């Protein structure tokens, strides 16, 4: 299960490509954003999902909605993944899985992140959520629909 629409999004501070550290309470205060959580860099579906966000990035940028990808991969791996796939958005590293767990996005026994995407509004409440472990395209559609509300 993902977090429910309308609930408060957990705050976090994580290592981030491009800006070193991202603190959602400070750096994104009063700002809506998209957080997509995925299992692993360089895997087939995760790469497809990242490229979908890349290809639809303008729609989010035009609305001043930053996009962040989050997995347990380290920053070095994220930087390679970002460069190889020409991603315009930042990737967050959650090596312990603590943030994934707080977003109800960690498979319990194997401790692997689930594929869940959240639209978080300017008050840092969950405005939209989409979860599908094997589908990459529905995540972007759900977030764009969530922005229309």
Secondary structure, DSSP 8 states (H G I E B T S, - for coil): ----TTSB----EEEETTTEEEEHHHHTTT--EEEEE-S-TTSHHHHHHHHHHHHTHHHHHHTT-EEEEEESS-HHHHHHHHHHTT--SEEEE-TT-HHHHHTT-EETTTTEE--EEEEE-TTSBEEEEEE-TT-SHHHHHHHHHHHH-
